[in-house]
Amino acid sequence: MASMAEELEIKLSLEPDILVQAHSWLSAQPEAEEGSTKSLINCYYDTPGAELNQQHAALRVRQAGDQYIQTLKTRGDFVDGAHRRQEWEWPVTGPTLSPGLLADTPLGERVNLARLTSVFETNFTRQVIMLDDGEAVIECALDDGFIAAGGQQKPLHEVEFELVSGDPKRLLVWAQRLARACPVFLNLVSKAEQGYQLAGLAVSELTAAENTGTKANGEDDLDRFLKRLSNAWLEQGRVSLEGLDIQVLAAQAEAYGLGQAFAEVIDALAERQPVQALLGKPELGQCQLGLLAYRAGLSLSA
């Protein structure tokens, strides 16, 4: 029987050596309790025409030890730096996909389930640290591994803050705290989107023609700036600042005590430096998360 829930999480990408630093810092916090460490093998499925990805859905079977879980996720919304999406889960008896379980989900009538086949894997070790600060309970997962598709591999080093209960804004608070301790990159690109890109099947809003001046409903310049950063990270390219009101973002950064850091980030991007060149520096992640915190009304001391 399926369990359906709403998932809310903030995802940060880190350089490999910084992931070790992040683990040390998180473990040392008085609100932290060390959790489990597991090796996770995740096989993602789609049709040859990538019909699931076109509908911004991701389907996988995960092996953790001798347990297998089949999961379907929607892409959902981006809210204050966090992904919010629906998720269905079923325990299954082995690594093989069970298409019949999808019949009662939104995919049941939209996709030819008989055409589903494996397209890529995301395999990593996950270390869990639980955070309970009295206002929220957060599961912090540190993932270290790789994505594999078509004989190619791409490294995977991430920290995910997922809300278990309490105030959703605490996700942003904790992500900011980590960004002050070590360099991070707020990444809007999911593991599944990275896998599709490696498999040559990317059909993502992030990789669409986002560098035009068109704004999606409800998006502001910060949302568009963050999407462009993530898109450039995925494509290992450069970020266009065209059509963005950088002066407004600079004023917000200044009001939040990040004026100099934001100026350094914008100068680097204006000089056409790739996002990858900024990943080892603290300014990028601090500005991403600080601007979101300013918009959310969080104080500097949060």
C-alpha positions in Angstrom: 0.0 0.0 0.0 1.3 3.4 -0.9 2.1 6.2 1.5 1.8 9.7 0.1 3.4 12.7 1.7 4.6 16.2 1.0 8.3 16.7 1.1 10.0 20.0 1.9 13.8 20.2 1.7 16.8 22.5 1.0 19.6 21.0 -1.0 23.2 22.2 -1.0 26.0 21.0 -3.2 29.6 21.0 -1.8 33.1 20.3 -2.9 34.3 16.8 -1.8 36.6 18.0 1.0 34.0 20.5 2.2 31.5 17.7 2.8 33.8 16.3 5.5 34.0 19.8 7.0 30.2 20.1 6.9 29.8 16.8 8.7 32.2 17.9 11.5 30.4 21.2 12.0 26.9 19.7 12.0 27.9 16.9 14.4 29.3 19.4 16.8 26.1 21.4 17.2 24.3 21.0 20.6 21.0 20.5 18.7 22.4 17.6 16.7 22.2 13.8 17.2 24.2 11.5 14.9 21.9 9.1 13.0 22.4 6.2 10.6 24.9 5.7 7.8 23.6 3.7 4.8 24.7 2.8 1.3 21.9 3.6 -1.1 21.6 2.2 -4.6 18.9 4.1 -6.7 17.8 3.0 -10.1 15.6 5.6 -12.0 13.0 4.6 -14.6 11.4 6.4 -17.5 10.1 5.7 -21.0 12.5 5.9 -24.0 10.9 9.3 -24.8 11.5 10.5 -21.2 7.7 11.0 -20.6 8.1 11.2 -16.8 10.7 13.9 -17.0 8.6 15.9 -19.4 5.9 15.9 -16.6 8.5 16.8 -14.0 8.2 13.4 -12.2 10.9 11.1 -11.0 10.5 7.3 -10.4 13.1 5.1 -8.7 13.6 1.9 -6.8 16.0 2.3 -3.9 18.0 -0.5 -2.2 19.1 0.1 1.4 20.6 -3.1 2.7 18.0 -5.8 2.2 15.1 -3.3 1.9 13.7 -2.0 -1.3 11.5 1.1 -1.7 9.8 2.3 -4.9 9.3 6.1 -4.9 7.5 8.5 -7.2 8.2 12.3 -6.8 6.8 15.3 -8.5 9.0 18.3 -9.2 6.7 20.6 -7.2 7.4 24.2 -6.2 10.4 26.2 -5.0 9.6 28.1 -1.8 12.1 30.2 0.2 15.0 28.1 -1.1 13.3 24.7 -0.4 11.7 22.2 -2.8 8.1 21.3 -2.0 6.8 18.3 -3.8 4.5 15.3 -3.5 6.0 11.8 -2.9 4.5 8.3 -3.1 6.3 5.3 -1.6 5.8 1.6 -1.7 7.8 -1.2 -0.1 8.7 -3.8 -2.8 10.3 -7.2 -2.6 13.3 -6.6 -4.8 15.2 -4.3 -7.2 12.7 -4.7 -10.1 10.2 -1.9 -10.8 6.5 -2.7 -10.1 4.6 -0.6 -12.6 1.2 -1.7 -11.4 1.7 0.3 -8.2 1.6 3.5 -10.2 -2.0 3.0 -11.5 -3.6 5.1 -8.8 -1.0 8.0 -9.1 -1.2 10.9 -11.5 1.1 8.9 -13.9 -1.4 6.1 -14.2 -3.3 7.7 -17.1 -0.6 9.9 -18.5 2.2 7.4 -19.2 2.4 4.0 -20.9 3.7 2.1 -17.9 4.6 -0.9 -20.0 7.4 1.2 -21.7 9.2 2.1 -18.4 12.9 1.1 -18.4 16.0 2.0 -16.3 17.8 5.2 -17.5 20.4 6.0 -14.8 21.5 5.4 -11.2 22.4 7.6 -8.3 24.5 5.6 -5.8 25.9 7.1 -2.6 26.6 6.8 1.1 24.2 8.8 3.3 25.1 9.9 6.7 22.1 11.3 8.7 22.2 13.9 11.5 19.0 14.8 13.2 18.6 18.5 14.3 16.1 19.5 17.0 16.3 23.1 18.0 12.9 23.4 19.7 11.3 25.1 16.7 11.6 22.3 14.2 12.9 18.7 13.8 15.1 18.5 10.6 16.7 15.4 9.0 20.1 16.4 7.6 21.5 14.0 5.1 25.0 14.1 3.8 25.3 12.2 0.5 28.7 11.2 -1.0 28.8 9.2 -4.2 28.1 9.4 -7.9 25.5 9.4 -10.7 25.9 6.9 -13.5 24.4 6.8 -17.0 25.4 5.3 -20.3 28.9 4.3 -19.1 29.6 7.8 -17.7 29.8 8.9 -14.0 29.4 12.3 -12.3 30.4 13.0 -8.7 27.6 13.6 -6.1 28.3 15.6 -2.9 25.3 17.1 -1.2 23.7 18.1 2.1 20.0 18.0 2.3 17.9 19.6 5.1 14.4 18.0 5.1 11.7 19.1 7.4 10.3 16.4 9.7 8.1 18.7 11.8 7.8 22.3 13.0 8.6 25.7 11.4 9.6 25.4 7.7 11.7 28.5 7.9 14.2 26.6 10.2 15.4 24.8 7.0 16.7 28.1 5.8 18.1 29.1 9.2 20.2 25.9 9.4 21.3 26.1 5.7 22.5 29.7 6.4 24.4 28.5 9.5 26.2 25.9 7.5 27.0 28.4 4.8 28.7 30.6 7.4 30.8 27.6 8.5 31.9 26.3 5.1 31.4 27.0 1.3 28.1 25.7 0.0 26.0 26.1 -3.2 22.2 26.3 -3.0 21.3 23.9 -5.8 17.8 23.8 -7.4 18.8 20.8 -9.6 17.6 17.5 -8.2 19.6 14.3 -8.3 17.1 13.1 -10.9 17.7 16.1 -13.1 21.4 15.5 -12.9 20.9 11.9 -14.0 18.7 12.9 -16.9 21.3 15.4 -18.0 24.1 12.8 -17.9 21.9 10.3 -19.8 21.2 13.0 -22.5 17.5 13.1 -21.7 17.2 16.5 -19.9 13.8 18.1 -20.3 13.8 20.5 -17.4 12.4 24.0 -16.7 15.9 24.9 -15.4 17.5 24.0 -18.8 14.8 25.7 -20.8 15.3 29.2 -22.3 15.5 30.8 -18.9 17.9 33.5 -20.0 15.2 35.4 -21.8 13.6 38.3 -20.1 10.3 36.4 -19.5 9.2 36.0 -15.9 7.1 33.0 -14.8 4.1 33.6 -12.6 5.1 34.6 -9.1 8.8 34.7 -9.8 10.9 37.6 -8.8 14.5 38.5 -9.8 15.9 36.5 -6.9 14.1 33.3 -8.1 15.3 33.9 -11.6 18.9 34.6 -10.5 19.0 31.4 -8.4 17.6 29.3 -11.3 20.2 30.7 -13.7 23.0 29.8 -11.2 21.7 26.2 -10.9 21.3 25.9 -14.7 24.9 27.2 -15.3 26.1 24.7 -12.6 24.4 21.8 -14.4 25.6 22.8 -17.8 29.1 23.9 -16.5 28.5 27.2 -18.2 28.3 30.9 -17.4 25.5 33.0 -16.0 23.7 35.7 -17.9 22.7 38.7 -15.8 20.6 40.1 -18.6 17.1 41.2 -17.6 17.8 41.0 -13.9 17.6 44.1 -11.6 21.0 43.6 -10.0 20.7 46.9 -8.2 17.6 45.7 -6.3 19.3 42.5 -5.3 22.5 44.4 -4.3 20.4 46.7 -2.1 18.8 43.7 -0.4 22.2 42.0 0.1 23.5 45.2 1.6 20.6 45.5 4.0 21.4 41.9 5.1 25.1 42.6 5.7 26.2 40.9 2.5 26.9 43.9 0.3 30.6 43.2 -0.3 30.1 39.5 -0.8 27.3 40.0 -3.3 29.5 42.6 -5.2 32.3 40.0 -5.4 29.9 37.4 -6.8 28.4 39.7 -9.4 31.8 41.0 -10.5 32.9 37.4 -11.0 29.8 36.5 -13.0 30.0 39.7 -15.0 33.6 38.7 -16.0 32.0 35.5 -17.3 33.6 33.2 -14.7 31.7 29.9 -14.6 29.8 29.0 -11.4 32.3 26.1 -10.8 35.0 28.8 -10.2 33.0 30.1 -7.2 32.1 26.9 -5.5 35.1 26.8 -3.2 34.4 30.3 -1.9 31.9 31.1 0.9 30.4 34.2 -0.7 28.2 32.5 -3.3 26.2 30.3 -0.9 26.1 33.0 1.7 24.5 35.4 -0.8 22.1 32.9 -2.1 20.8 31.9 1.3 21.1 35.5 2.8 18.9 37.0 0.0 16.3 34.3 0.6 16.4 34.9 4.3 16.0 38.7 3.7 12.9 38.0 1.6 11.5 35.6 4.2 11.9 38.2 6.9 14.6 36.3 8.9 16.9 38.3 11.0 20.7 38.1 10.7 20.9 36.5 14.1 18.5 33.6 13.2 
